[in-house]
Amino acid sequence: MNTDTTIAKNIRVADQKASYDAACKRLLSEKIILAWIMKNCLEEYRDCDVEEIAEKYIEGTPQVGEVAVAPDESNRVSMIQGAGNEDTSLTEGTVTYDIRFLATAPVSGELIRLIINIEAQNDFYPGYPLIKRGIYYCSRMISAQYGTEFTNSHYENIKKVYSIWICMNPPKSRENSITRYYIAEENLVGSVKEQKADYDLMAAVMICLGKEGDSGTDLLKLLNVLLSTETGSQDKCQILEEDFHIRMTQTLESEVSLMCNLSKGVEEKGIQKGRQEGRQEGIIAMVSALKDLQIADSIILNKIQEKFHLAEETAKMYL
């Protein structure tokens, strides 16, 4: 693996949260990590060795934050041919797939092509059902194949797609779970059987993490360790090597280390923000209580200035 492509060179903005998110995506885009996900979540790879998947079946270099999801934007981007090496853009407004790549899979002695999308999601309830977004991404990856994988009426050339979502803070009921949503054949009347390959064209997979000690499978344990904000980089590297036999290249080790450093910065910033918000809530509550008692504004100003050490202009803003 080329050390010139370390994640440190791919982060172009100073914002710690954006940098941390980019670090997570870069870490997840490592082929050996993708191989673990594929073996445990995709039926095509269940009988394959992890090293074999990483070295033989993942095509080219996975693209991180490069391919647009929206129809009017993704159609301007050529179909992934496994050669995308551009730097991740963290500032553009376009919604992009977190990680997107092509893979081949052995089926009945033949090779089929899969288009796979991996998403890292912090909030399981972002204001809509996350599974619907996953299915939408699958639909977009299928429709975007027109003009690249197939043309006119050659629907037989459509490639199967996967959208895999890694949820880092799921609700308690979904912690340490892996769930797949897919198309299945159901006979309502009669008994017919179509070739599975003709309708099995998309699947969305939800990987919900939890506490490291409660992980039910090797993949959940791997991801819980890898994305933990509590485990240090040295411990992570040791666990990856000893428990999962993942060789620590200079690139992978630097990415793990950078993500750990960034997570500490994000956590410290979050603590400071929480303290600040708590202080603000205290000031607002005091102002509200004094107003309810019909105390004069001038007295309220003096009281909150004295108690919270505020400048006059800041105190007036709260009032």
C-alpha positions in Angstrom: 0.0 0.0 0.0 1.4 3.4 -1.0 2.1 5.6 2.0 1.7 8.7 -0.2 -2.0 8.2 -0.1 -2.4 8.5 3.7 -5.5 10.2 5.0 -3.5 13.1 6.4 -3.0 14.3 2.8 -6.7 13.9 2.0 -8.0 16.2 4.7 -8.1 19.8 3.4 -10.3 21.6 5.9 -9.7 22.6 9.5 -13.0 21.8 11.1 -12.5 18.9 13.5 -15.9 17.2 13.1 -15.6 17.2 9.3 -12.0 15.9 9.6 -13.1 13.2 12.0 -15.9 12.1 9.6 -13.5 12.0 6.7 -11.0 10.0 8.8 -13.8 7.4 9.5 -14.6 7.1 5.9 -11.0 6.7 4.8 -10.5 4.1 7.5 -13.6 2.1 6.4 -12.5 2.4 2.8 -9.4 0.3 3.4 -9.8 -2.9 1.4 -9.1 -5.3 4.3 -11.9 -3.5 6.3 -14.3 -3.6 3.4 -13.5 -7.3 2.9 -14.5 -8.0 6.5 -17.8 -6.2 5.9 -18.4 -8.0 2.6 -17.7 -11.5 4.0 -20.1 -11.0 6.9 -22.9 -9.1 5.2 -23.0 -10.2 1.5 -24.1 -13.7 0.6 -21.8 -13.8 -2.4 -18.7 -13.7 -0.2 -19.6 -15.9 2.8 -17.4 -18.8 1.6 -14.5 -16.6 0.7 -11.4 -15.8 2.8 -11.1 -12.2 3.9 -7.6 -11.8 2.4 -8.9 -13.3 -0.8 -11.8 -10.8 -1.0 -9.4 -7.8 -0.4 -6.8 -8.9 -2.9 -8.9 -10.5 -5.6 -12.5 -9.2 -5.7 -12.4 -5.5 -4.8 -11.7 -3.6 -8.0 -9.3 -0.7 -8.1 -9.4 2.0 -5.4 -12.7 2.7 -3.6 -14.0 6.2 -4.1 -14.7 8.3 -1.0 -17.2 11.1 -1.2 -16.7 11.5 -5.0 -19.8 10.2 -6.6 -23.0 12.3 -6.4 -26.3 10.6 -5.3 -28.7 13.1 -7.0 -29.7 12.2 -10.6 -28.7 15.5 -12.2 -25.3 15.3 -10.6 -24.3 11.6 -10.7 -25.1 11.4 -14.5 -22.2 13.8 -15.0 -19.8 11.5 -13.2 -18.5 8.5 -15.2 -19.3 5.0 -14.0 -16.7 3.8 -11.4 -14.0 1.9 -13.1 -11.9 1.5 -9.9 -9.5 4.2 -10.8 -10.7 7.2 -8.9 -7.9 8.6 -6.8 -9.0 12.2 -6.4 -8.9 13.8 -2.9 -12.1 13.7 -0.9 -13.9 17.0 -1.0 -15.3 18.0 2.4 -16.6 21.4 1.4 -18.9 20.8 -1.6 -22.7 21.0 -1.1 -23.4 18.0 -3.3 -24.6 14.9 -1.5 -22.2 12.1 -2.3 -21.9 8.4 -1.4 -19.5 8.0 1.5 -17.7 5.0 -0.1 -18.5 3.5 -3.4 -16.6 0.7 -5.3 -17.0 -2.2 -7.7 -16.4 -5.8 -6.8 -16.6 -9.1 -8.6 -18.0 -12.2 -6.9 -17.6 -15.9 -7.7 -21.0 -17.4 -8.5 -21.2 -20.9 -10.1 -17.7 -20.6 -11.4 -18.4 -17.3 -13.1 -17.7 -13.8 -12.0 -20.5 -11.3 -11.6 -20.1 -7.6 -10.9 -21.5 -5.9 -7.9 -21.7 -2.2 -7.2 -21.4 -1.6 -3.4 -21.9 1.5 -1.4 -20.9 1.9 2.3 -22.3 4.7 4.4 -21.2 5.7 8.0 -24.2 7.1 9.9 -24.0 8.7 13.3 -27.7 9.3 13.8 -30.1 6.4 13.3 -33.1 8.7 13.4 -32.1 11.8 11.3 -35.7 12.9 10.8 -36.7 10.1 8.4 -36.5 6.2 8.3 -32.9 5.5 7.5 -33.8 2.3 5.7 -35.8 4.3 3.1 -32.6 6.3 2.3 -30.7 3.1 1.9 -33.3 1.7 -0.6 -33.2 5.1 -2.4 -29.4 4.8 -2.7 -29.8 1.3 -4.1 -32.4 2.6 -6.6 -30.1 5.4 -7.7 -27.2 3.0 -8.2 -29.3 0.9 -10.5 -30.8 3.8 -12.5 -27.4 5.4 -12.8 -26.2 2.3 -14.7 -28.1 3.4 -17.8 -25.7 4.5 -20.5 -22.7 2.9 -18.8 -23.5 -0.7 -17.8 -26.5 -1.1 -20.2 -28.2 0.9 -23.0 -31.6 0.8 -24.7 -33.5 -2.3 -23.6 -30.6 -4.5 -22.5 -31.8 -4.8 -18.9 -30.1 -8.1 -18.6 -26.8 -6.2 -18.1 -28.0 -4.5 -14.9 -25.5 -5.1 -12.0 -26.6 -6.0 -8.5 -26.1 -3.2 -6.0 -25.7 -3.1 -2.2 -26.0 -0.1 0.2 -24.5 -0.9 3.5 -25.0 1.4 6.5 -22.8 1.5 9.6 -24.8 3.1 12.4 -22.5 4.2 15.2 -25.2 5.4 17.7 -28.3 3.3 17.1 -31.2 3.0 19.6 -30.7 0.4 22.4 -33.1 -2.0 20.7 -30.9 -2.2 17.6 -27.4 -2.3 19.2 -25.1 -5.0 17.9 -27.4 -6.1 15.1 -27.0 -6.7 11.3 -30.2 -6.6 9.2 -30.6 -7.1 5.5 -33.5 -5.9 3.3 -33.8 -7.4 -0.1 -36.1 -8.5 -3.0 -37.5 -12.0 -2.7 -39.8 -14.0 -4.9 -43.3 -14.9 -3.5 -45.9 -16.9 -5.2 -49.4 -15.6 -4.5 -51.1 -17.9 -7.0 -49.5 -20.9 -8.6 -45.9 -22.2 -8.2 -43.3 -20.6 -10.5 -39.6 -20.0 -10.1 -37.6 -17.4 -11.8 -33.8 -17.2 -11.8 -32.8 -15.4 -8.6 -30.2 -13.4 -10.6 -33.1 -11.7 -12.6 -34.7 -10.1 -9.5 -32.1 -10.2 -6.8 -30.7 -6.8 -7.9 -30.5 -4.8 -4.7 -30.1 -5.1 -0.9 -29.7 -2.6 1.9 -27.9 -3.7 5.0 -28.0 -2.0 8.4 -25.0 -2.6 10.7 -25.8 -1.2 14.2 -22.9 -1.0 16.6 -23.0 -1.1 20.4 -20.7 -1.8 23.3 -17.5 -3.7 22.4 -18.1 -6.4 25.1 -21.6 -7.2 23.8 -20.6 -7.7 20.2 -22.2 -10.9 18.8 -20.0 -11.4 15.8 -16.4 -10.8 14.7 -17.5 -8.0 12.3 -19.4 -6.1 15.1 -16.4 -6.5 17.4 -14.0 -5.3 14.6 -16.2 -2.2 13.8 -16.8 -1.4 17.5 -13.1 -1.4 18.2 -12.2 0.4 15.0 -14.7 3.3 15.4 -14.5 3.5 19.2 -13.8 7.0 20.7 -12.6 5.4 23.9 -9.9 2.9 22.7 -6.5 4.4 22.0 -4.8 4.0 18.7 -2.1 1.7 20.1 -4.7 -0.7 21.6 -6.7 -0.6 18.4 -3.7 -1.5 16.2 -2.9 -4.4 18.6 -6.4 -5.7 18.6 -6.6 -5.5 14.8 -3.4 -7.4 14.4 -3.9 -10.0 17.2 -7.6 -10.7 17.0 -8.3 -10.1 13.3 -4.9 -10.7 11.7 -4.9 -7.4 9.9 -1.4 -6.4 9.0 -0.7 -2.8 10.2 0.8 -1.0 7.2 2.2 2.5 7.7 -0.9 3.9 6.0 -3.4 2.0 8.1 -1.7 2.7 11.3 -1.5 6.4 10.6 -5.2 6.5 9.7 -6.1 4.8 13.0 -3.9 7.2 14.9 -5.3 10.2 13.2 -8.9 9.2 13.7 -8.2 8.6 17.5 -6.6 12.1 17.8 -9.5 13.7 16.0 -12.1 11.9 18.1 -10.4 13.3 21.2 -10.6 16.8 19.8 -14.3 16.3 18.8 -15.1 14.9 22.3 -13.3 17.8 24.1 -15.1 20.3 21.9 -18.4 18.6 22.7 -17.7 18.8 26.4 -16.9 22.5 26.1 -20.0 23.1 24.0 -22.1 21.2 26.6 -20.8 23.3 29.4 -21.4 26.5 27.4 -25.0 25.4 26.6 -25.6 24.5 30.2 -24.4 28.0 31.3 -26.7 29.6 28.8 -29.7 27.6 29.9 -29.0 28.7 33.5 -28.9 32.3 32.5 -32.1 32.0 30.5 -33.9 30.2 33.4 -32.9 32.9 35.9 -34.0 35.7 33.6 -37.4 33.9 33.0 -37.9 33.3 36.7 -37.1 36.9 37.7 -39.4 38.2 34.9 -42.2 36.0 36.3 -41.7 37.8 39.6 -42.1 41.1 37.7 -38.7 42.3 38.9 -37.5 45.4 37.0 -35.2 44.8 34.0 -32.4 46.9 35.5 -32.3 44.7 38.5 -32.4 41.5 36.4 -29.5 42.9 34.4 -27.4 43.6 37.5 -28.2 40.1 39.0 -27.2 38.1 35.9 -24.1 40.3 35.3 -23.0 39.7 38.8 -23.8 35.9 39.0 -22.5 34.9 35.5 -19.8 37.6 35.1 -21.4 39.0 31.9 -20.7 42.2 30.1 -23.6 44.6 29.9 -24.2 44.1 26.2 -24.3 40.3 26.7 -26.7 40.6 29.7 -29.0 42.8 27.6 -29.0 40.1 24.9 -30.3 37.5 27.3 -32.8 39.9 28.7 
